Amino acid sequence: MSRATGRSARPRFGRTIALATAAALALSLGVGVANSTPTAAADLAPYLDLPLVNRDAVNGPGGVNPALPYDKAQLKDLLATAERQGVEPTRYAALLLQYRLVDVTEAAGIDLATWNPRAGVEANRQNLIDSYSYYVGLQLDHPELQWAGMGGLVGADFGGGLIDFELMAGIYDFPGMAQTANAIVGETLTVLGPDAVQLLPEGLRALARSGATITPEDLHHILGEILVMQKNIFSDLMPMHQAYVSEGLPALEQMERAGLFDKSIMNAWRDVASGDQDRIAAGNGVLLRREQGDVIKTQWDGVRAYKGDVGEAITYMSTVAASPSVAGVVPPRSYKPITISAKLADGRTATLTTPLPSWNWSVFESRWDYISAELLPKYKAMAENDWPQLEAELREPYDQKLEGARPLRNIPQMLQSALEGTKVTFE
């Protein structure tokens, strides 16, 4: 496989713009404003200065604004008219993003108009498969698109967990999990005292307090929020990727001029396209930070805050269950496990260790610490040094990959194993 930069290759799931169409567009851009007709201007007016009311999918299904069409040819013609008339790009930002989003969803095989994350996992199952398959296809045909490859691999773990959320919401043994969490809290209290209990992860203490009260409705609510995040990530990053592989950096520069992202993101794409391995990794890291720190940070905070202890407990359990499919990556539950020490009255120091995470995936700072230490460097190492192995993993049929990643069903056993593995040492 060629390891050349992405613009020279054709993505398996991408669509390229034919040379004849590009030439025709170039000629059309040479036509001055004087040649535009009043009808064309009138047709364009309703699509200018539109707010991106649905850029966040929490507001509803479909594209970025309900006033915009879904026909790619029509959107392209409207954009050509706006450019021909010299319209300021910020005025047609919504139109441009809708065009890019329609283009990429068509390339991925997703019906944008009906894409509704609130409809649940079963209704969105094919969208999950199609979106993450598109990610994988980009990485396979464009080795520099490491964000897409990483998202494709981790997406299977994410999707498998979502299936568990929906199909098993009614049979989780929450009272049993609460009892196990209480036992760990009780052991800490007995050995180290009440002050040490406050050093335990808030999510574990929340599970002990509220696990018996969590309902299937709570899980379905949080499931909807997570599916919204999945669509938001796709809708933000994938239009950029599709623009890059089909038209190159000039298409991304147009998106920057329209205010769809800032200079730091544009510079990241220049790094991705540079051909230099360190710059490629750095550029993909900036895209990943945008995903985690800008696109979904607030939503994860909202999920964690849902009904107090309920959201705290469920997001902590997701940290326990997650197992990213990247070679050499330590699962979140094994990263920075719980270690608490306290001075006893007899002068000895007691240390309690529990093989559970001391952090919560939903907290951005903790999540980014893990991503920076585990996912980013180890995926970079695979992409640069073990491409055949990475390619083999990426080429696994995605429906099989999705079904193989069903971690949430094991949470009760993981917690029980953690309780059995809780140890106290004295010095």
PyMOL commands that set and color helices and strands:
alter all, ss='L'
color gray80, all
select helices_A, chain A and resi 6-8+19-29+33-35+38-47+57-59+72-84+89-108+112-114+117-119+121-141+146-167+174-192+194-197+202-213+216-247+249-257+263-272+277-295+297-305+309-321+332-334+364-385+387-394+398-404+408-420
alter helices_A, ss='H'
color red, helices_A
select strands_A, chain A and resi 337-343+349-357+423-426
alter strands_A, ss='S'
color yellow, strands_A
deselect
rebuild
show_as cartoon
